[in-house]
């Protein structure tokens, strides 16, 4: 449902726009996008040096803002957007290190083998090991781990999603990472690049 408020959104404060977005006002959402998307893109591009990836991160960020507009607790729009972007950039860099690290590992240890095939097998093995390891965690710790490491949500986003304080989310994440490291230790000894994945 769209807001019946006046349409001069450019003059609205961030707080007013956020309240309208939470009431499903698409024009207020478009104004927030217009107000901050280029600055967010500039920051992402400066960190990643890839126009395509920077655009994708910004689009994903605004999609999440709209999709979770009624569930996410946001006090100030600008700090929230830039913090969420920072987490997105960090997660992208981490994922790239895992991928390139494993490709290097394959080339060094199996120079005559197709690294694409080896990577597929290794990722399948890792997924199976992760699934088994997750069974050793509590239900809440499993959910926090999946949201953080597999779906790449930030701590504030997870806090809103699971209805726990950020400190409690951090506690569950630390505990789950410690247990998963121990469970996956033997696997990681033979696939060292994936250590980055659970740091």
C-alpha positions as a printed NumPy array, in Angstrom:
array([[  0.   ,   0.   ,   0.   ],
       [  1.43 ,   3.389,  -0.95 ],
       [  1.443,   6.396,   1.332],
       [ -1.023,   9.231,   0.735],
       [  1.512,  11.797,   2.   ],
       [  2.696,  14.711,  -0.18 ],
       [  4.893,  13.679,  -3.078],
       [  7.871,  16.044,  -2.617],
       [ 10.012,  13.25 ,  -1.205],
       [ 13.3  ,  15.018,  -1.944],
       [ 12.561,  17.437,   0.905],
       [ 11.826,  14.673,   3.411],
       [ 14.226,  13.722,   6.168],
       [ 15.757,  10.245,   6.22 ],
       [ 13.64 ,   9.4  ,   9.245],
       [ 10.433,  10.37 ,   7.439],
       [ 11.428,   8.386,   4.368],
       [ 12.269,   5.346,   6.488],
       [  8.906,   5.48 ,   8.238],
       [  7.191,   5.684,   4.855],
       [  9.212,   2.754,   3.507],
       [  8.217,   0.668,   6.508],
       [  4.627,   1.486,   5.533],
       [  5.41 ,   0.161,   2.021],
       [  5.666,   3.531,   0.312],
       [  7.519,   2.71 ,  -2.911],
       [  8.195,   6.357,  -3.798],
       [  9.886,   6.948,  -0.452],
       [ 11.974,   3.851,  -1.119],
       [ 12.904,   5.223,  -4.55 ],
       [ 13.993,   8.493,  -2.919],
       [ 16.29 ,   6.662,  -0.482],
       [ 17.725,   4.783,  -3.446],
       [ 18.284,   8.001,  -5.382],
       [ 19.796,   9.669,  -2.326],
       [ 22.364,   7.008,  -1.454],
       [ 22.859,   4.49 ,  -4.277],
       [ 25.64 ,   6.378,  -6.066],
       [ 27.612,   7.006,  -2.863],
       [ 27.276,   3.346,  -1.924],
       [ 28.354,   2.291,  -5.401],
       [ 31.385,   4.605,  -5.214],
       [ 32.501,   3.074,  -1.917],
       [ 32.015,  -0.492,  -3.173],
       [ 33.809,   0.253,  -6.437],
       [ 36.682,   1.893,  -4.58 ],
       [ 37.152,  -1.266,  -2.506],
       [ 36.574,  -3.911,  -5.191],
       [ 37.577,  -2.171,  -8.454],
       [ 34.751,  -3.961, -10.258],
       [ 31.772,  -2.009, -11.58 ],
       [ 29.693,  -5.174, -12.001],
       [ 30.288,  -6.456,  -8.478],
       [ 29.795,  -3.009,  -6.928],
       [ 26.469,  -2.587,  -8.724],
       [ 25.371,  -6.071,  -7.661],
       [ 26.206,  -5.423,  -4.002],
       [ 24.279,  -2.149,  -3.995],
       [ 21.264,  -3.719,  -5.724],
       [ 21.254,  -6.614,  -3.232],
       [ 21.474,  -4.144,  -0.36 ],
       [ 18.43 ,  -2.171,  -1.506],
       [ 16.479,  -5.347,  -2.268],
       [ 17.047,  -6.48 ,   1.318],
       [ 16.05 ,  -3.042,   2.61 ],
       [ 12.693,  -3.341,   0.838],
       [ 12.083,  -7.057,   1.413],
       [ 12.721,  -6.742,   5.158],
       [ 11.303,  -3.261,   5.626],
       [  8.874,  -4.386,   8.34 ],
       [ 11.253,  -6.744,  10.144],
       [ 14.584,  -4.908,  10.368],
       [ 15.144,  -2.396,  13.152],
       [ 16.833,   0.641,  11.589],
       [ 17.484,   3.764,  13.624],
       [ 19.257,   5.798,  10.933],
       [ 19.185,   5.036,   7.222],
       [ 22.634,   6.256,   6.164],
       [ 24.715,   4.469,   8.849],
       [ 22.682,   1.304,   8.311],
       [ 23.21 ,   1.29 ,   4.548],
       [ 26.946,   1.913,   4.717],
       [ 27.451,  -0.634,   7.506],
       [ 25.508,  -3.24 ,   5.53 ],
       [ 27.578,  -2.437,   2.446],
       [ 30.793,  -2.878,   4.43 ],
       [ 29.688,  -6.366,   5.491],
       [ 28.783,  -7.152,   1.888],
       [ 32.216,  -6.078,   0.644],
       [ 33.968,  -8.093,   3.354],
       [ 31.922, -11.188,   2.563],
       [ 32.64 , -10.837,  -1.161],
       [ 36.38 , -10.504,  -0.556],
       [ 36.307, -13.529,   1.759],
       [ 34.459, -15.614,  -0.833],
       [ 36.928, -14.592,  -3.554],
       [ 39.875, -15.57 ,  -1.342],
       [ 38.336, -18.983,  -0.788],
       [ 37.797, -19.518,  -4.505],
       [ 41.192, -18.303,  -5.691],
       [ 42.972, -19.987,  -2.802],
       [ 41.497, -23.345,  -3.623],
       [ 42.281, -22.975,  -7.327],
       [ 45.911, -22.288,  -6.394],
       [ 45.898, -25.297,  -4.072],
       [ 44.649, -27.502,  -6.923],
       [ 47.27 , -26.237,  -9.343],
       [ 50.086, -26.807,  -6.861],
       [ 49.017, -30.278,  -5.743],
       [ 47.261, -31.615,  -8.858],
       [ 48.836, -29.806, -11.822],
       [ 47.481, -32.278, -14.395],
       [ 43.909, -32.152, -13.111],
       [ 41.139, -29.859, -14.252],
       [ 40.823, -27.36 , -11.351],
       [ 37.147, -26.819, -12.146],
       [ 36.368, -30.483, -11.514],
       [ 38.522, -30.556,  -8.394],
       [ 36.844, -27.413,  -7.066],
       [ 33.393, -28.915,  -7.608],
       [ 34.326, -32.071,  -5.726],
       [ 35.909, -30.089,  -2.888],
       [ 32.94 , -27.77 ,  -2.501],
       [ 30.59 , -30.762,  -2.44 ],
       [ 32.75 , -32.382,   0.238],
       [ 32.811, -29.153,   2.209],
       [ 29.032, -28.777,   1.992],
       [ 28.571, -32.315,   3.296],
       [ 31.024, -31.668,   6.132],
       [ 29.282, -28.413,   7.01 ],
       [ 25.862, -30.067,   7.03 ],
       [ 27.155, -32.805,   9.349],
       [ 28.912, -30.299,  11.591],
       [ 25.823, -28.131,  11.919],
       [ 23.959, -31.033,  13.469],
       [ 26.226, -30.662,  16.52 ],
       [ 24.986, -27.107,  17.15 ],
       [ 21.852, -25.952,  18.918],
       [ 18.948, -24.923,  16.704],
       [ 19.54 , -21.219,  17.387],
       [ 23.302, -21.495,  16.79 ],
       [ 22.626, -23.321,  13.502],
       [ 20.349, -20.521,  12.351],
       [ 22.858, -17.809,  13.275],
       [ 25.704, -19.677,  11.547],
       [ 23.701, -20.212,   8.355],
       [ 22.589, -16.579,   8.18 ],
       [ 26.1  , -15.249,   8.838],
       [ 28.359, -17.598,   6.898],
       [ 26.11 , -19.133,   4.26 ],
       [ 23.632, -16.325,   3.505],
       [ 26.019, -13.468,   4.366],
       [ 23.716, -11.445,   6.608],
       [ 25.3  ,  -8.878,   8.923],
       [ 25.062,  -9.068,  12.73 ],
       [ 22.386,  -6.314,  12.874],
       [ 20.395,  -8.064,  10.135],
       [ 20.589, -11.412,  11.931],
       [ 19.594,  -9.754,  15.197],
       [ 16.421,  -8.427,  13.606],
       [ 15.7  , -11.663,  11.779],
       [ 15.983, -14.017,  14.765],
       [ 14.706, -11.494,  17.34 ],
       [ 17.828, -11.601,  19.511],
       [ 20.141,  -8.836,  20.687],
       [ 23.301,  -8.261,  18.672],
       [ 25.396,  -9.381,  21.663],
       [ 23.477, -12.669,  21.822],
       [ 23.897, -13.173,  18.077],
       [ 27.646, -12.566,  18.432],
       [ 27.771, -15.092,  21.276],
       [ 26.016, -17.77 ,  19.219],
       [ 28.267, -17.032,  16.243],
       [ 31.48 , -17.268,  18.275],
       [ 30.323, -20.508,  19.858],
       [ 29.236, -22.053,  16.558],
       [ 32.472, -21.048,  14.802],
       [ 34.538, -22.603,  17.581],
       [ 32.618, -25.871,  17.382],
       [ 32.668, -25.935,  13.591],
       [ 36.42 , -25.321,  13.488],
       [ 36.961, -28.276,  15.781],
       [ 34.612, -30.503,  13.791],
       [ 36.104, -29.563,  10.423],
       [ 39.744, -29.585,  11.53 ],
       [ 40.624, -32.818,   9.732],
       [ 38.923, -31.649,   6.544],
       [ 40.622, -28.256,   6.65 ],
       [ 44.063, -29.816,   7.007],
       [ 43.719, -31.075,   3.436],
       [ 41.85 , -28.043,   2.078],
       [ 43.573, -25.172,   3.895],
       [ 42.068, -22.301,   1.865],
       [ 38.658, -22.933,   3.43 ],
       [ 39.993, -21.739,   6.775],
       [ 39.048, -18.307,   5.479],
       [ 35.452, -19.436,   5.16 ],
       [ 34.864, -19.914,   8.895],
       [ 36.961, -17.116,  10.324]])
